């Protein structure tokens, strides 16, 4: 985990940096434009979590409603990959889902995006289906799900290690040293039809 990288709720001033990441990471894959990002923030800003290290270096947005959630968008700057930041963002989002009584989290991912698929599997997502025309022709997606237990609380270490092992009954895994403060404001909202990439 990069030293000095913090997770926090996104704010309006983060949208420009989120847009830059969105267009850099998802170039050629229908990245969200500034208007779409602004509308998402207006309706779901409290669910948006950003990773900050001098500037926004990653983000995750999970939308929840009636016990179900969709991982809507997720990205980590290329220079911050392979350091545990993506896993930390995902597990932080799963913690928020547990707090909101979510039972199942769903996401979509391009079948060719092996790096993301491996990361999602590491945090407990399993492929449940595929849709060859999710975004029309050349828009196939694998659909993955993760079932949550109300007793799950995911550990987030500063170095990204052992953070996929849940804490049960208030007992942390061996070697656990710190855990981020829970965020407030995660509310159940209408899930949008377009899931992540």
N, C-alpha and C positions, 0 to 999 in steps of 0.2 A: 504494500500500500504506500503510495507516495506520501512522504512526510508533509504535514500541513494541509492535507486534503480533508475538508469538512463537508458534511452533508447537512443541508438545510432546505426549508421550504423555499420554492422559487418566488421571486418578486418580479414586478413588472420590468424593472431595469435589466433583468436577466434575459429577456426575450431576444434582444439583438444577438447576444452570444449563443443562445440556443439555436437561433436561426442560422448562424454561421456553421455551427456543428452539424445541424440538420442538412444543410446544403453540401458540406464537405463529405460527410459520411454517407449520405444517401443520394449522391449525385447520380443521375440516370435512373433513379428508382422512385420518382415522384415524391421528392422532399416536400414537407409542408412549407408553404410560403408565409410571409409575414402576417398577412390577414388571417390565415387559418390559425397560426400560432397565437395571435392576439385574441381570437375568438375562443380558442381552447383555454387560454389563460383566464379570460373573463368568466367562463363557466366552471373551470376545474382547477384554478390556480392553487387552491389549498392542497390538492393531491399531487402536485408537481414537486418533485424533489430534485435538487441540483447538487452536484459535487463541485466544490469550489477550492481552487488552489491559486489564488491571485486573480482568477477569472473562472468562468464556468468551464469545466473539463468533462462533464458528463451529466446525464439527466435520466429520470424515469418518470413516467406518468401512468398511473393505474387508475382506472375508473371502475367504481363499485356500485352495485345496486342489488338489493334483495338477496344477499348471500352469495352473489357471483361477482367476479371482477374480470376486467380485460386489461392486460398489459398493453397499453395503447401505443406507447413509443418509448424507446430506450436507446441510449447512445453513450459511448465513451470515446473521447478524443484518442486518436491513434497513438499518440505519444504516452498515453496513460494506460494502455492495454497491457495485459499479462502481469499486472501488479496487484490484482485483487479488488480493484475499484469497481468493476462491473458486478462482481459477485456481491460486494458490500451494498451497492445501490439496490440490487434485486432483493437481497435479504431485508434491507430496511423497508422496502415496499411491501414485502410479505408480512413483516411485523405490523405495518399499518393495516393490512388486510385482516389479519387476525383480530386486531383491536376493533375493526368495523364489522366483526362477525361474518366475514367472508368465508365460505366453505370451499369454493373452487375458483382458481385463477386460470384464465385462458390467454394464450398468446398465439400469434402466427409468426412464422419465420420462413424465409426463402430456403428451399431445400439445399441450395448451393452454399448457404452461409454456415459452413461447418463450424467455424469458430463460435458463433452465437449459439448454435444448436448444442455444442458441447457445454457451454456455460449454463444454458438453461437446464440441461440434464444434471449438471453438478448441483444445482439448487433444487432438484426434485421434480422438474417438469418431465412429462412423458408424452411422446407423440400419440395422439388418439385418432387422427384423421389427416387427410390431405385434400386440398381443393386445387385442382389444376387451373381454374379460372377465377381465383379469388379476386384478382384485380383485372380481370379480362384476359385476353390472350397474352401469353408471356408473363402472366402474373400468378404463377402457382405458389402456394404456401402450404407448409406443414402446420397443422394445428396441434398445439401442445397444451397440456393441462397439469395443474398441480392442485392436489387436494390438501386442505389445511385442517388442522386439528385445533380446537380452541385452546389447548394447552401449549401449543407451539409458541415459543419465543426464540427468535434466532439471534445467535451471538454474533457480534461484529467486532473483530479484533482490529487493532491498528495496522497490523501487517497483512491482513487478509487471510490468515490461517485459521483453520478450525471453525470458520463461521458458517458452515453448513450443518453443524450439529445443533439440534434444538436444545434449549434449556427447558427442563421439565421440573415442575414443583419447586421452582426458584433455585435449583442447583445448577450452576454453570459447569460446562465441560472443564476438565483438568486444564490448567494453564490460562483460564479466562482471566483477563485483567481489566478490561474496560468495555463499556457498552454505551452506545449513543443515547442521549436523552430522547424519549419518545416525542414525536411531533404531534401537535394538536391540529384540529381543523379537518381531519379526514372525514368527509361526509359522503353519504351514498348519493350518487348521481346517476343520471341516465347514461348508460353505456352507448357509445357511438358505434356505428356499423363498421367503420374501418379500424381494424386493429393494427398492431405494429408491423414492422417490415421483417 
